[in-house]
Amino acid sequence: MERKVGWGILSSASIARRALVPAIHAAENARLVVLGTPNPDRVRENAARYSYRVLPSYEAVLDDPDVEAVYNPLPNGLHAPWSLRALQAGKHVLCEKPFTVTTAEARELIEAARRTGRLLMEAFMYRFHPQMALAKELLDAGRIGALRLVRTRFSFNLPPDPANPRFQPDQGPGALMDVGCYCVNATRFFSGGPPAAVCARAAWDEASGGDLSMAGLLEYATHAGLFDCSFEAAGRSGIEVVGSRGALELPRPWLPGMEPGLVRLRSGGAVEEQTTAPVDQYRLMVEHFSECVRTGRPLVRGPEDALENMRVLEALRRSAREGRRVLLSEV
């Protein structure tokens, strides 16, 4: 068997061309076989540079016998149907965030993965950056005392555009699904699990039904998670983990690029900065997934983790729409 896992990509999406194509190309245990798109001109130069075949449709990628794993970066509303088709075609699936649009879709995908015996993972690349592991180690080691608050933020300016899937009613629109999902994911990571309940407030884009901005509270027994996300606020990103004796700050948690990772520890009036080596977090994600495909090792976070994230997102949307506190058990 070929040591390198053969990959196929569905669509010529920007994230695929900019990040995943180079990541798969650079990965030690992966090779990019094909990319399927009805717009081949968008990837002609990219395909020549990275030496992969271009197919005229997504179906052709799923039919290709050299493809073992599929990356799905389609618009949100197409995550579930095409991930399901890929699983049914016998392919392992790395699906771009958000995993699906609804929790019902997420459960359907998980059942399909179990039924077909294929791996399924949500593509939160930031989780593979060593700065995240470093921050969690510092928290678990008691360097800031008992956890009291996780504060996360992710915002940028993006005017509503009906041509953009982020503003299309059938594509799971809104800032929460696009970038707030990172905030929820990171809060769960540092908290060790899901919240018991949530509260949220949002400013809505009535044309799409999605939120332009959302701020929310995730309730835990011992601490709280606060987040905000927006398409109509200045560009901001960050994670702050506050304990009883200190705090951790990650100023570039989502897209650190090829700069060193930075975790700032504040305690007792002193500030300590720890850095991690520059890495391609997309490549690390691809290499982890490919290793699990080839060796049978369990994913660091399987599809059940994605379902848990979707449950929190759905509870937040319900809270913002209905103007009330929502228990996670309701979702």
C-alpha positions as CSV (number, residue, x, y, z in Angstrom):
1,M,0.0,0.0,0.0
2,E,1.2,3.5,-0.8
3,R,2.6,5.1,2.4
4,K,1.2,8.5,1.5
5,V,-2.6,8.9,1.7
6,G,-4.2,10.0,-1.5
7,W,-6.3,13.1,-1.1
8,G,-9.1,14.7,-3.2
9,I,-10.6,18.2,-2.7
10,L,-14.1,19.2,-3.4
11,S,-14.2,22.7,-5.0
12,S,-11.8,25.4,-5.9
13,A,-12.6,27.4,-2.7
14,S,-10.1,30.0,-1.6
15,I,-9.3,28.1,1.6
16,A,-8.4,25.0,-0.5
17,R,-6.1,26.9,-2.9
18,R,-4.4,29.1,-0.2
19,A,-4.1,26.6,2.6
20,L,-5.0,23.0,2.1
21,V,-3.4,22.4,-1.3
22,P,0.1,23.6,0.0
23,A,-0.5,21.7,3.2
24,I,-1.2,18.4,1.6
25,H,1.7,19.0,-0.8
26,A,4.1,19.6,2.1
27,A,2.8,16.8,4.3
28,E,5.1,13.9,4.7
29,N,2.3,11.3,4.7
30,A,-0.1,12.8,2.1
31,R,-0.3,13.5,-1.6
32,L,-2.9,15.5,-3.4
33,V,-4.4,13.4,-6.2
34,V,-7.2,15.5,-7.6
35,L,-9.4,18.6,-7.1
36,G,-12.9,18.7,-8.5
37,T,-14.4,21.9,-9.7
38,P,-16.8,23.2,-12.3
39,N,-14.5,26.2,-12.6
40,P,-11.1,24.7,-13.8
41,D,-9.7,28.0,-14.8
42,R,-9.6,29.1,-11.1
43,V,-7.0,26.4,-10.3
44,R,-5.1,25.9,-13.5
45,E,-1.9,27.6,-12.3
46,N,-2.3,26.1,-8.8
47,A,-2.6,22.6,-10.3
48,A,0.5,23.1,-12.4
49,R,2.4,24.3,-9.4
50,Y,1.4,21.5,-7.0
51,S,1.0,18.7,-9.6
52,Y,-2.5,17.4,-9.1
53,R,-5.3,16.5,-11.6
54,V,-8.3,18.7,-12.0
55,L,-11.7,16.9,-12.5
56,P,-14.9,18.6,-13.8
57,S,-17.1,17.6,-10.8
58,Y,-17.3,16.7,-7.2
59,E,-18.7,13.3,-8.1
60,A,-15.6,12.6,-10.2
61,V,-13.5,13.1,-7.1
62,L,-15.5,10.6,-5.1
63,D,-15.3,8.1,-8.0
64,D,-11.5,8.3,-8.3
65,P,-10.0,5.1,-6.9
66,D,-6.7,6.9,-6.0
67,V,-8.6,9.1,-3.5
68,E,-8.7,7.8,0.1
69,A,-9.4,11.0,1.9
70,V,-11.6,14.0,0.9
71,Y,-11.3,17.6,2.1
72,N,-14.7,19.3,1.9
73,P,-14.5,23.2,1.9
74,L,-17.8,23.8,0.2
75,P,-20.3,26.4,1.6
76,N,-21.8,25.5,5.0
77,G,-25.0,24.2,3.6
78,L,-23.2,21.7,1.4
79,H,-21.0,20.3,4.2
80,A,-23.5,17.6,5.3
81,P,-24.7,16.4,1.9
82,W,-21.3,16.1,0.3
83,S,-19.5,14.7,3.4
84,L,-22.3,12.1,3.5
85,R,-21.8,11.2,-0.2
86,A,-18.0,11.0,0.4
87,L,-18.5,8.6,3.3
88,Q,-20.9,6.5,1.3
89,A,-18.3,6.4,-1.5
90,G,-15.8,4.9,1.0
91,K,-13.7,8.0,1.6
92,H,-12.4,9.4,4.8
93,V,-13.6,13.0,5.3
94,L,-12.0,16.1,6.7
95,C,-14.9,18.7,6.6
96,E,-14.3,22.4,6.9
97,K,-15.9,24.2,9.9
98,P,-18.7,24.5,10.8
99,F,-19.2,20.8,10.6
100,T,-22.8,21.1,9.5
101,V,-25.6,23.6,9.7
102,T,-27.8,21.6,12.2
103,T,-27.2,19.1,14.9
104,A,-29.5,16.6,13.1
105,E,-27.1,16.7,10.1
106,A,-24.1,16.2,12.4
107,R,-25.8,13.1,13.9
108,E,-26.5,11.8,10.4
109,L,-22.8,12.1,9.4
110,I,-21.6,10.4,12.6
111,E,-23.9,7.5,11.9
112,A,-22.7,7.3,8.3
113,A,-19.0,7.3,9.5
114,R,-19.8,4.5,11.9
115,R,-21.7,2.5,9.3
116,T,-18.9,2.8,6.7
117,G,-16.0,2.6,9.0
118,R,-14.5,5.8,7.7
119,L,-12.8,8.6,9.6
120,L,-14.6,11.9,9.9
121,M,-13.2,15.1,11.5
122,E,-14.0,18.8,11.6
123,A,-11.2,20.9,10.1
124,F,-10.4,23.3,13.0
125,M,-6.8,23.8,12.0
126,Y,-5.9,26.1,15.0
127,R,-6.2,23.2,17.4
128,F,-3.1,21.7,15.9
129,H,-0.9,24.7,16.6
130,P,1.5,24.0,19.5
131,Q,0.6,27.2,21.2
132,M,-2.8,25.7,22.1
133,A,-1.2,22.7,23.7
134,L,1.2,24.9,25.6
135,A,-1.6,27.1,27.0
136,K,-3.6,24.0,28.0
137,E,-0.5,22.6,29.7
138,L,0.0,25.8,31.7
139,L,-3.7,25.8,32.8
140,D,-3.6,22.1,33.8
141,A,-0.4,22.6,35.7
142,G,-2.1,25.2,37.9
143,R,0.0,28.1,36.8
144,I,-3.0,30.5,36.9
145,G,-4.9,28.7,39.7
146,A,-8.5,27.5,39.3
147,L,-10.3,28.4,36.0
148,R,-12.7,31.3,36.4
149,L,-13.3,32.7,32.9
150,V,-12.5,31.9,29.2
151,R,-12.9,35.0,27.0
152,T,-12.6,34.6,23.2
153,R,-13.1,37.0,20.2
154,F,-13.0,36.8,16.4
155,S,-14.3,39.7,14.3
156,F,-13.7,41.5,11.0
157,N,-15.6,43.8,8.6
158,L,-17.5,42.0,5.9
159,P,-20.4,44.0,4.3
160,P,-23.4,41.9,3.4
161,D,-23.3,40.5,-0.1
162,P,-25.9,38.1,-1.5
163,A,-23.3,36.5,-3.7
164,N,-21.3,35.5,-0.6
165,P,-22.4,32.1,0.9
166,R,-21.9,33.7,4.4
167,F,-25.1,35.8,3.5
168,Q,-27.2,33.1,1.8
169,P,-30.2,31.8,3.7
170,D,-29.7,28.2,2.7
171,Q,-25.9,28.1,3.5
172,G,-25.9,28.5,7.3
173,P,-25.2,32.2,7.2
174,G,-23.8,34.5,9.9
175,A,-20.8,35.4,12.0
176,L,-21.5,32.7,14.6
177,M,-21.2,29.9,12.1
178,D,-18.3,31.5,10.2
179,V,-16.0,32.7,13.1
180,G,-17.9,32.4,16.3
181,C,-17.6,28.6,16.0
182,Y,-13.9,29.0,16.7
183,C,-14.7,30.9,20.0
184,V,-17.1,28.1,21.1
185,N,-14.6,25.4,20.1
186,A,-11.8,27.0,22.1
187,T,-14.0,27.7,25.1
188,R,-14.9,24.0,25.2
189,F,-11.2,23.0,24.8
190,F,-10.0,25.0,27.8
191,S,-13.2,24.1,29.8
192,G,-12.9,20.4,29.2
193,G,-16.4,20.0,27.9
194,P,-19.7,21.6,27.0
195,P,-21.5,24.3,29.0
196,A,-24.7,23.5,30.9
197,A,-26.5,26.5,29.3
198,V,-26.0,29.5,27.1
199,C,-27.3,33.1,26.6
200,A,-26.7,35.2,23.5
201,R,-27.7,38.4,21.9
202,A,-27.3,39.2,18.2
203,A,-27.7,41.8,15.5
204,W,-29.3,40.2,12.5
205,D,-29.1,40.5,8.8
206,E,-32.7,40.1,7.9
207,A,-32.1,39.3,4.3
208,S,-30.1,36.1,5.0
209,G,-31.4,35.3,8.5
210,G,-27.8,35.1,9.8
211,D,-26.2,37.2,12.5
212,L,-24.0,40.1,11.7
213,S,-22.7,40.2,15.3
214,M,-23.2,38.0,18.3
215,A,-22.0,38.0,21.9
216,G,-22.7,35.2,24.3
217,L,-22.2,33.5,27.7
218,L,-21.5,29.9,28.1
219,E,-22.3,28.7,31.6
220,Y,-20.2,26.2,33.5
221,A,-20.4,25.0,37.1
222,T,-17.1,26.6,38.1
223,H,-16.6,29.3,35.5
224,A,-18.0,31.2,32.5
225,G,-17.1,31.5,28.8
226,L,-17.7,34.9,27.2
227,F,-17.3,35.4,23.4
228,D,-18.1,37.9,20.7
229,C,-17.9,37.5,16.9
230,S,-18.8,39.9,14.2
231,F,-18.9,40.9,10.5
232,E,-19.4,44.5,11.4
233,A,-16.6,45.2,13.9
234,A,-12.9,46.0,13.7
235,G,-10.6,43.0,13.1
236,R,-10.0,41.3,16.5
237,S,-8.9,37.9,17.6
238,G,-7.7,36.5,20.9
239,I,-8.2,34.1,23.8
240,E,-7.9,35.0,27.4
241,V,-8.0,32.2,30.1
242,V,-8.4,33.7,33.5
243,G,-7.7,31.8,36.7
244,S,-7.9,32.6,40.4
245,R,-4.2,33.6,40.5
246,G,-3.4,34.7,37.0
247,A,-4.3,34.7,33.3
248,L,-3.1,33.3,30.0
249,E,-3.4,35.3,26.8
250,L,-3.1,34.0,23.2
251,P,-3.1,37.1,20.9
252,R,-3.1,35.2,17.6
253,P,-4.9,32.0,18.3
254,W,-6.8,31.4,15.0
255,L,-4.5,32.6,12.2
256,P,-0.9,33.0,13.6
257,G,0.5,32.4,10.1
258,M,4.2,31.4,10.1
259,E,5.0,33.5,13.1
260,P,6.1,31.9,16.4
261,G,3.1,31.1,18.6
262,L,2.9,33.2,21.7
263,V,1.3,32.5,25.1
264,R,1.5,35.3,27.7
265,L,1.3,34.3,31.3
266,R,0.3,37.0,33.9
267,S,0.6,36.1,37.5
268,G,1.4,38.0,40.7
269,G,2.2,41.2,38.8
270,A,4.8,39.4,36.6
271,V,4.5,38.8,32.9
272,E,6.1,35.7,31.3
273,E,6.0,35.1,27.5
274,Q,6.5,31.6,26.1
275,T,6.8,31.0,22.4
276,T,6.4,28.0,20.2
277,A,8.2,27.3,16.9
278,P,6.6,28.6,13.6
279,V,4.5,25.9,12.0
280,D,2.0,25.4,9.3
281,Q,-1.0,24.4,11.3
282,Y,-2.9,23.2,8.2
283,R,0.0,20.8,7.4
284,L,-0.1,19.5,11.0
285,M,-3.8,18.8,10.7
286,V,-3.4,17.0,7.4
287,E,-0.5,14.9,8.7
288,H,-2.5,13.9,11.8
289,F,-5.6,12.9,9.8
290,S,-3.4,11.0,7.3
291,E,-1.6,9.2,10.1
292,C,-4.9,8.1,11.6
293,V,-6.1,6.9,8.1
294,R,-3.0,4.9,7.6
295,T,-2.4,3.5,11.1
296,G,-5.9,3.2,12.5
297,R,-5.1,5.4,15.5
298,P,-8.0,7.4,16.9
299,L,-8.4,11.1,15.9
300,V,-7.4,13.6,18.5
301,R,-11.0,14.9,18.2
302,G,-13.5,12.8,16.4
303,P,-16.9,13.6,15.0
304,E,-18.5,13.5,18.4
305,D,-16.5,16.6,19.3
306,A,-18.0,18.3,16.2
307,L,-21.5,17.3,17.3
308,E,-20.9,18.9,20.7
309,N,-19.7,22.1,19.1
310,M,-22.8,22.1,16.8
311,R,-25.1,21.7,19.8
312,V,-23.6,24.7,21.5
313,L,-23.9,26.8,18.3
314,E,-27.5,25.7,17.9
315,A,-28.3,26.6,21.5
316,L,-26.7,30.1,21.0
317,R,-28.8,30.7,17.9
318,R,-31.9,29.7,19.7
319,S,-31.1,31.9,22.7
320,A,-30.4,34.9,20.5
321,R,-33.6,34.4,18.5
322,E,-35.9,33.7,21.4
323,G,-34.3,36.1,23.9
324,R,-33.9,33.5,26.6
325,R,-31.4,31.3,28.4
326,V,-31.2,27.9,26.7
327,L,-30.1,24.7,28.4
328,L,-27.8,22.5,26.3
329,S,-30.0,19.5,27.2
330,E,-32.7,21.2,25.0
331,V,-30.6,20.7,21.9
